Amino acid sequence: MKEQFKVIEIDNEIMTLEVNHSGGCHSCEANSGCGTGILANYFNHYSIFNKPYQSGVSVGDFVTLEIPLSELFLRAFMLYIAPILALFLGGAIGMVLFPQQEFWHILFSGAGFIVALFGCRWFVK
């Protein structure tokens, strides 16, 4: 998958890149009802990142970066599958520790889901 980024700063051989928001989820008409579009709004502040400087690039230029399919699959897994698995795992742990108390099953499920979301956020940073 290829994406265009705008160079917004060059400092000490590091380029700061920003996602060109004219493409992808931000221009799609279905982004308000699509799960990917909704997640893009929450993770929007991660659209700026640093890359090593490439010769011949100046501030204001657009560069194209390619994301390997395996990396794209890993990120999609982290955003969609990992929190659901953590929810079920948390519930299973709650069932083992407190077999007769449903409150703890729900609490452990919620805790597992929240931990997975924060873990995903930490990993993305």
C-alpha positions in Angstrom: 0.0 0.0 0.0 1.4 3.4 -1.0 0.6 6.7 0.6 1.7 10.3 0.1 3.1 12.4 2.9 4.0 16.1 3.0 7.4 17.1 4.5 6.6 19.7 7.1 10.0 20.0 8.8 13.6 18.9 8.3 15.9 18.9 11.4 19.1 17.1 12.1 18.8 14.6 9.2 15.2 13.8 10.3 12.1 14.6 8.2 8.8 15.2 9.9 6.0 13.9 7.7 2.3 14.6 7.7 -0.4 12.5 6.1 -2.1 14.1 3.1 -5.7 14.1 4.3 -7.1 14.6 0.9 -7.2 10.8 0.3 -8.4 7.7 2.0 -10.9 7.7 4.8 -11.2 11.5 5.1 -12.5 11.9 1.5 -14.8 8.9 1.4 -18.5 9.7 1.7 -19.1 6.7 4.0 -16.5 7.6 6.6 -19.0 8.7 9.2 -20.6 5.2 9.3 -17.5 3.1 8.5 -15.5 1.5 11.4 -12.2 2.5 9.7 -13.4 6.1 9.3 -14.4 6.3 12.9 -11.1 4.9 14.1 -9.2 7.3 11.8 -10.8 10.2 13.7 -9.6 8.8 17.1 -6.1 8.1 15.8 -5.8 11.2 13.8 -3.0 12.7 15.9 -0.7 9.9 14.9 -0.6 11.2 11.3 2.7 13.1 12.0 5.9 11.1 12.3 9.6 11.2 11.7 11.7 9.4 9.0 15.4 9.6 8.1 16.2 12.4 5.7 16.3 11.5 2.0 18.6 13.6 -0.2 16.9 16.0 -2.5 13.8 16.5 -0.4 12.8 19.9 1.0 10.0 21.2 3.2 6.7 21.3 1.4 7.5 18.4 -0.9 5.4 15.3 -1.1 7.0 11.9 -0.6 5.5 8.5 -1.3 6.1 5.7 1.2 5.0 2.1 0.8 3.7 0.2 3.8 4.4 -3.6 3.5 1.3 -5.8 3.5 2.5 -7.6 6.5 2.8 -4.3 8.5 -0.7 -3.3 7.4 -2.1 -6.7 8.5 -0.4 -6.4 11.9 -1.8 -2.9 12.5 -5.3 -4.0 11.4 -5.0 -7.0 13.7 -4.1 -4.7 16.6 -7.0 -2.3 16.0 -9.7 -4.9 15.4 -8.9 -8.4 16.6 -6.6 -7.8 19.7 -9.2 -5.8 21.7 -11.9 -8.4 21.1 -9.5 -11.3 22.0 -8.5 -9.4 25.2 -12.2 -8.9 26.1 -12.8 -12.7 25.8 -9.5 -13.5 27.6 -10.4 -11.1 30.5 -13.8 -12.7 30.8 -12.3 -16.2 30.9 -9.8 -15.1 33.6 -12.7 -13.7 35.6 -14.6 -17.0 35.2 -11.7 -19.0 36.5 -11.0 -16.7 39.4 -14.7 -16.1 40.4 -16.8 -18.9 38.9 -20.1 -17.9 40.6 -20.0 -14.1 40.4 -20.9 -12.6 37.0 -19.9 -9.1 38.1 -16.3 -10.1 38.1 -16.6 -11.7 34.7 -17.8 -8.4 33.2 -15.2 -6.4 35.1 -12.3 -8.6 33.9 -13.7 -8.5 30.3 -13.9 -4.7 30.4 -10.4 -4.5 31.9 -9.0 -6.7 29.3 -10.6 -4.7 26.5 -9.3 -1.4 27.9 -5.8 -2.7 28.5 -5.7 -3.9 24.9 -6.8 -0.5 23.6 -4.1 1.3 25.7 -1.5 -1.3 24.6 -2.4 -0.7 21.0 -2.1 3.1 21.5 1.3 2.6 23.2 2.5 0.4 20.4 1.5 2.8 17.7 3.5 5.6 19.4 
